[in-house]
Amino acid sequence: MTQKIRILFLSANPWTTSRILVDEEAREVFERIQEGPYRDRFELHKHTATRPVDLQRLLLMHRPHIVHFSGHGSKKQKIILGGTPGRGRTVDRQGLAEVFALYSSHLRLVLLNACFTRTQSQSIARVIDYSIGTGKGIGDKAGVAFAGAFYRALGFGNSVRAAFESAKAELGLTKMPRTRGFELFARDGLKEDDAFPLAELSLDKPQRNLPPLVPHKQLASEFMDGELVSETMEERTESRITILETSITRQTTKWIRSKVFLQVSNKVGLQT
C-alpha cells in the first residue's frame, strides 16, 4: 500500500504582528492540491497559533514529509511564533535547524512562507533536503498565490524543483506587487534529478521500532501541572485528500484524565 505524503501546515499570527491571510493560505493549499490527479497521495495536518513548544510534539505526532509555515519573519531573519497569549516570539535560527535535523529521516522539505527567511532557510538546507524562504518582504496575496501554485504542481506529480519554478512563473503571470524574493535551497550532495515527493516507493528512510502514528480520530484530555490541556483533532474528508485540524484549549481544573474519540465525516456526520 502506497503511503500518503504528510504535510504539516503550521501558522502563527500573534496580535503584536500585522494581520495576514493564514487561513486563506491553508485553504489555497488544499484546493490547489485537489486539482491534481495525485491528490489522494497527500494528507494535510493543520495547526494554528503554533508556539515553539509545539514544534517537536507535532513533528513526533505526524512525522511529516513536508513542513509548511505561514506567518511572519523578523528583519533579523527569524520566524515569529506564538509566545505569551497574543504576543509573538522569535525562534533561534540554529535551534530551529537543529530541531528539524532530528527528523530528517522522513522530513524532506521545509517551506517558510514568511518575510525575511532566506538565512533561516539556508541553515535548514544544511540538514534537510529542501527548504524555501524569502530574502525580502513579500506581499500577503503573493505568498498565498505562491503556496497555491507550488502545491498544485506537486498534486500534478512534479518534483520540488519543478513545482518551485512553476510557482515563480505563476507569480510572474499575475504581476502582483512584492512577489520577488522566493528562493529554493537544496542540501549539498542531493541529486539534480531527485523526484521527491512522488517518485519514491518509500518516502521514509529506515527506522527501528517506529511507533504507529497517533490516531487521527482522537480527542485526548489530560491534567498536567494544575492545568487541563484539551487537544481536539478533527478529521474531515473533502474529495480525496484528508485534512486534519488541531486546536488547543486550556483551563484550570481538578485532576482528571479522560479520552474521547471523535469522528467527523462528510458522509456519516458526527459520531462520538
ROGU-944907 format. One record per residue (C-alpha): residue number from 1; residue in one letter; z, y, x. Coordinates in steps of 0.02 Angstrom, whole numbers. Each point is the difference from the previous one (the first is absolute). Layout:
// residues N
+-----+---------+--------+--------+--------+
| num | residuo |      z |      y |      x |
+-----+---------+--------+--------+--------+
| NUM |       A |      Z |      Y |      X |
...
+-----+---------+--------+--------+--------+
//
This chain:
// residues 272
+-----+---------+--------+--------+--------+
| num | residuo |      z |      y |      x |
+-----+---------+--------+--------+--------+
|   1 |       M |      0 |      0 |      0 |
|   2 |       T |    -51 |    170 |     69 |
|   3 |       Q |    148 |    115 |     17 |
|   4 |       K |     -4 |    179 |    -62 |
|   5 |       I |     -5 |    152 |    112 |
|   6 |       R |    164 |     89 |    -30 |
|   7 |       I |      0 |    190 |      0 |
|   8 |       L |    167 |     89 |      8 |
|   9 |       F |    -24 |    175 |    -73 |
|  10 |       L |    142 |    115 |     52 |
|  11 |       S |     21 |    179 |    -58 |
|  12 |       A |    125 |    140 |     24 |
|  13 |       N |     -6 |    175 |    -73 |
|  14 |       P |    173 |     79 |     19 |
|  15 |       W |     39 |    160 |    -94 |
|  16 |       T |     13 |     93 |    165 |
|  17 |       T |   -187 |    -29 |     27 |
|  18 |       S |   -150 |     58 |   -100 |
|  19 |       R |    -56 |   -103 |   -149 |
|  20 |       I |   -143 |   -120 |     39 |
|  21 |       L |    -98 |   -127 |   -100 |
|  22 |       V |     87 |   -160 |     56 |
|  23 |       D |    -10 |    -86 |   -170 |
|  24 |       E |   -182 |     48 |    -20 |
|  25 |       E |    -35 |    -71 |    173 |
|  26 |       A |     78 |   -167 |    -46 |
|  27 |       R |   -104 |     -7 |   -159 |
|  28 |       E |   -157 |     45 |     98 |
|  29 |       V |     32 |   -140 |    124 |
|  30 |       F |     20 |   -126 |   -141 |
|  31 |       E |   -151 |     58 |    -99 |
|  32 |       R |   -118 |      5 |    149 |
|  33 |       I |     48 |   -176 |     56 |
|  34 |       Q |    -39 |    -56 |   -177 |
|  35 |       E |   -181 |     50 |     23 |
|  36 |       G |    -31 |   -132 |    134 |
|  37 |       P |    -37 |   -185 |    -19 |
|  38 |       Y |    148 |    -45 |    113 |
|  39 |       R |    129 |     87 |   -110 |
|  40 |       D |     89 |   -164 |    -36 |
|  41 |       R |     38 |    -16 |    186 |
|  42 |       F |    118 |    150 |     -1 |
|  43 |       E |    179 |     22 |    -56 |
|  44 |       L |     75 |    175 |     -6 |
|  45 |       H |    188 |     31 |     19 |
|  46 |       K |     49 |    179 |    -44 |
|  47 |       H |    164 |     78 |     55 |
|  48 |       T |     42 |    183 |    -33 |
|  49 |       A |    129 |    120 |     73 |
|  50 |       T |      2 |   -104 |    159 |
|  51 |       R |    145 |     28 |    122 |
|  52 |       P |     12 |    -55 |    182 |
|  53 |       V |    130 |   -132 |    -50 |
|  54 |       D |   -126 |    -76 |   -122 |
|  55 |       L |   -136 |    -39 |    128 |
|  56 |       Q |     60 |   -162 |     76 |
|  57 |       R |     60 |    -70 |   -166 |
|  58 |       L |   -172 |     29 |    -76 |
|  59 |       L |    -90 |    -70 |    152 |
|  60 |       L |    108 |   -156 |     -5 |
|  61 |       M |    -17 |    -19 |   -188 |
|  62 |       H |   -188 |     20 |    -16 |
|  63 |       R |    -68 |    -45 |    175 |
|  64 |       P |   -148 |    117 |    -24 |
|  65 |       H |   -165 |     -6 |     92 |
|  66 |       I |    -27 |    185 |    -35 |
|  67 |       V |    128 |    141 |    -11 |
|  68 |       H |    -61 |    159 |    -84 |
|  69 |       F |    107 |    157 |      6 |
|  70 |       S |    -31 |    145 |   -118 |
|  71 |       G |    104 |    154 |     35 |
|  72 |       H |     31 |    138 |    125 |
|  73 |       G |     -3 |     17 |    188 |
|  74 |       S |     84 |    135 |    101 |
|  75 |       K |    -84 |    109 |    131 |
|  76 |       K |    102 |    -96 |    128 |
|  77 |       Q |   -107 |   -153 |    -45 |
|  78 |       K |    136 |    -93 |    -95 |
|  79 |       I |    -13 |    -69 |   -176 |
|  80 |       I |    125 |     62 |   -130 |
|  81 |       L |     91 |   -129 |   -107 |
|  82 |       G |    142 |     22 |   -124 |
|  83 |       G |    173 |     44 |     64 |
|  84 |       T |    149 |     60 |    -99 |
|  85 |       P |    -46 |     20 |   -185 |
|  86 |       G |   -145 |    122 |    -16 |
|  87 |       R |    -13 |     37 |    186 |
|  88 |       G |   -123 |    -62 |    131 |
|  89 |       R |     37 |    -86 |    164 |
|  90 |       T |   -118 |    -16 |    148 |
|  91 |       V |    -21 |   -168 |     85 |
|  92 |       D |      2 |    -26 |    187 |
|  93 |       R |   -176 |    -41 |     61 |
|  94 |       Q |     47 |   -133 |    126 |
|  95 |       G |    128 |    -75 |   -117 |
|  96 |       L |   -130 |    -20 |   -138 |
|  97 |       A |   -123 |    -83 |    118 |
|  98 |       E |    134 |   -120 |     60 |
|  99 |       V |     42 |    -49 |   -179 |
| 100 |       F |   -182 |    -38 |    -39 |
| 101 |       A |    -15 |    -99 |    163 |
| 102 |       L |    129 |   -123 |    -67 |
| 103 |       Y |   -120 |    -48 |   -140 |
| 104 |       S |   -163 |     -7 |     99 |
| 105 |       S |    -16 |   -186 |    -39 |
| 106 |       H |    -69 |     49 |   -171 |
| 107 |       L |    -15 |    190 |     -1 |
| 108 |       R |   -176 |     51 |     52 |
| 109 |       L |    -25 |    178 |    -63 |
| 110 |       V |    111 |    153 |    -26 |
| 111 |       L |    -81 |    146 |    -91 |
| 112 |       L |     98 |    164 |      7 |
| 113 |       N |    -81 |    110 |   -132 |
| 114 |       A |     99 |    156 |     46 |
| 115 |       C |    -27 |    157 |    103 |
| 116 |       F |     31 |      1 |    188 |
| 117 |       T |     15 |   -187 |     28 |
| 118 |       R |   -123 |    -24 |    144 |
| 119 |       T |    132 |    -23 |    135 |
| 120 |       Q |    100 |   -118 |   -109 |
| 121 |       S |   -156 |   -103 |    -37 |
| 122 |       Q |    -39 |    -13 |    185 |
| 123 |       S |    174 |    -69 |     32 |
| 124 |       I |    -21 |   -128 |   -139 |
| 125 |       A |   -170 |    -56 |     66 |
| 126 |       R |     85 |    -59 |    159 |
| 127 |       V |     90 |   -135 |    -98 |
| 128 |       I |   -104 |    -24 |   -160 |
| 129 |       D |   -187 |    -38 |     -6 |
| 130 |       Y |    -50 |    155 |    -99 |
| 131 |       S |     74 |    166 |    -50 |
| 132 |       I |    -71 |    153 |    -87 |
| 133 |       G |     70 |    176 |      8 |
| 134 |       T |    -50 |    183 |      3 |
| 135 |       G |      7 |    128 |    137 |
| 136 |       K |     16 |    150 |   -114 |
| 137 |       G |     45 |     51 |   -176 |
| 138 |       I |   -105 |    -81 |   -137 |
| 139 |       G |    -25 |     49 |   -181 |
| 140 |       D |     91 |    -96 |   -135 |
| 141 |       K |   -159 |    -45 |    -95 |
| 142 |       A |    -85 |    -47 |    163 |
| 143 |       G |    139 |   -123 |     40 |
| 144 |       V |    -17 |    -82 |   -170 |
| 145 |       A |   -190 |     -9 |     14 |
| 146 |       F |     10 |    -75 |    176 |
| 147 |       A |    122 |   -135 |    -57 |
| 148 |       G |   -107 |    -46 |   -150 |
| 149 |       A |   -160 |    -13 |    100 |
| 150 |       F |     85 |   -100 |    138 |
| 151 |       Y |     73 |   -133 |   -115 |
| 152 |       R |   -158 |     -9 |   -105 |
| 153 |       A |    -93 |    -49 |    159 |
| 154 |       L |    131 |   -133 |     38 |
| 155 |       G |    -20 |    -66 |   -178 |
| 156 |       F |   -185 |    -23 |     35 |
| 157 |       G |     36 |   -105 |    153 |
| 158 |       N |    -15 |    129 |    139 |
| 159 |       S |    101 |     -4 |    161 |
| 160 |       V |    128 |    134 |     40 |
| 161 |       R |   -121 |     90 |    115 |
| 162 |       A |   -140 |     -3 |   -130 |
| 163 |       A |    117 |     55 |   -139 |
| 164 |       F |     61 |    145 |    106 |
| 165 |       E |   -177 |     60 |     30 |
| 166 |       S |    -39 |    -19 |   -185 |
| 167 |       A |    151 |    107 |    -46 |
| 168 |       K |    -47 |    136 |    123 |
| 169 |       A |   -177 |      2 |    -68 |
| 170 |       E |     70 |     16 |   -176 |
| 171 |       L |     95 |    156 |     50 |
| 172 |       G |   -158 |     72 |     74 |
| 173 |       L |    -90 |    -23 |   -166 |
| 174 |       T |    136 |     82 |   -105 |
| 175 |       K |     16 |    152 |    116 |
| 176 |       M |    183 |     22 |    -43 |
| 177 |       P |     99 |    125 |    105 |
| 178 |       R |    113 |    -63 |    141 |
| 179 |       T |    -81 |   -171 |     15 |
| 180 |       R |    -19 |     -9 |    189 |
| 181 |       G |    126 |    -83 |    112 |
| 182 |       F |     10 |   -183 |    -52 |
| 183 |       E |     -1 |   -115 |    152 |
| 184 |       L |      0 |   -188 |     21 |
| 185 |       F |     91 |    -79 |    147 |
| 186 |       A |    -17 |   -181 |     55 |
| 187 |       R |    112 |   -101 |    114 |
| 188 |       D |    -65 |    -25 |    177 |
| 189 |       G |    -87 |   -168 |     16 |
| 190 |       L |    -45 |    -16 |   -184 |
| 191 |       K |   -177 |    -65 |    -21 |
| 192 |       E |   -130 |    123 |    -62 |
| 193 |       D |    -64 |   -126 |   -127 |
| 194 |       D |    173 |    -34 |    -74 |
| 195 |       A |    -29 |    -21 |   -187 |
| 196 |       F |    176 |     20 |    -69 |
| 197 |       P |     48 |    -11 |   -141 |
| 198 |       L |   -118 |   -122 |    -86 |
| 199 |       A |    -85 |   -106 |    132 |
| 200 |       E |    151 |    -96 |     64 |
| 201 |       L |     50 |   -165 |    -77 |
| 202 |       S |    184 |     34 |     35 |
| 203 |       L |     60 |    179 |     15 |
| 204 |       D |    175 |    -43 |     60 |
| 205 |       K |     27 |    -54 |    180 |
| 206 |       P |    105 |   -159 |     19 |
| 207 |       Q |    185 |     22 |    -36 |
| 208 |       R |    139 |   -129 |      0 |
| 209 |       N |    113 |    -35 |   -148 |
| 210 |       L |    -66 |    148 |    -97 |
| 211 |       P |     94 |     18 |   -166 |
| 212 |       P |    -97 |     22 |   -162 |
| 213 |       L |    -36 |    173 |    -65 |
| 214 |       V |    128 |     76 |   -119 |
| 215 |       P |    -52 |    -45 |   -179 |
| 216 |       H |   -104 |    136 |    -79 |
| 217 |       K |     84 |    -16 |   -170 |
| 218 |       Q |    177 |     31 |     61 |
| 219 |       L |    122 |    136 |    -46 |
| 220 |       A |    154 |    -14 |    108 |
| 221 |       S |    161 |     99 |     -8 |
| 222 |       E |    142 |    -11 |    123 |
| 223 |       F |    154 |    102 |     43 |
| 224 |       M |     17 |     60 |    179 |
| 225 |       D |    125 |    124 |     74 |
| 226 |       G |     58 |     68 |   -168 |
| 227 |       E |   -175 |     26 |    -66 |
| 228 |       L |   -111 |    -99 |   -117 |
| 229 |       V |   -176 |     -8 |     65 |
| 230 |       S |   -126 |    -53 |   -130 |
| 231 |       E |   -176 |    -40 |     56 |
| 232 |       T |   -131 |    -26 |   -132 |
| 233 |       M |   -165 |    -79 |     42 |
| 234 |       E |   -131 |     10 |   -135 |
| 235 |       E |   -155 |   -107 |      8 |
| 236 |       R |   -154 |     37 |   -100 |
| 237 |       T |   -175 |    -67 |      9 |
| 238 |       E |   -146 |    116 |    -29 |
| 239 |       S |   -168 |    -87 |     10 |
| 240 |       R |     18 |   -113 |    153 |
| 241 |       I |    112 |     97 |    120 |
| 242 |       T |    189 |    -10 |    -11 |
| 243 |       I |    106 |    157 |     16 |
| 244 |       L |    186 |    -13 |     35 |
| 245 |       E |    107 |    155 |    -18 |
| 246 |       T |    177 |     15 |     68 |
| 247 |       S |    127 |    129 |    -53 |
| 248 |       I |    182 |     21 |     50 |
| 249 |       T |    147 |     71 |    -97 |
| 250 |       R |    182 |     16 |     54 |
| 251 |       Q |    164 |     20 |    -92 |
| 252 |       T |    187 |    -22 |     36 |
| 253 |       T |     77 |   -153 |    -85 |
| 254 |       K |    120 |   -146 |     20 |
| 255 |       W |    -45 |   -154 |     99 |
| 256 |       I |   -148 |    -84 |    -82 |
| 257 |       R |   -140 |   -113 |     53 |
| 258 |       S |   -135 |    -54 |   -120 |
| 259 |       K |   -180 |    -49 |     -3 |
| 260 |       V |   -122 |     23 |   -141 |
| 261 |       F |   -179 |    -56 |      0 |
| 262 |       L |   -129 |    111 |    -78 |
| 263 |       Q |   -182 |    -33 |    -31 |
| 264 |       V |   -121 |    133 |    -57 |
| 265 |       S |   -174 |    -59 |    -45 |
| 266 |       N |   -142 |     87 |    -84 |
| 267 |       K |    -33 |   -159 |    -97 |
| 268 |       V |    169 |    -59 |    -61 |
| 269 |       G |     99 |    162 |     -3 |
| 270 |       L |    181 |     13 |     60 |
| 271 |       Q |    108 |   -155 |     26 |
| 272 |       T |    178 |     -9 |     66 |
+-----+---------+--------+--------+--------+
//
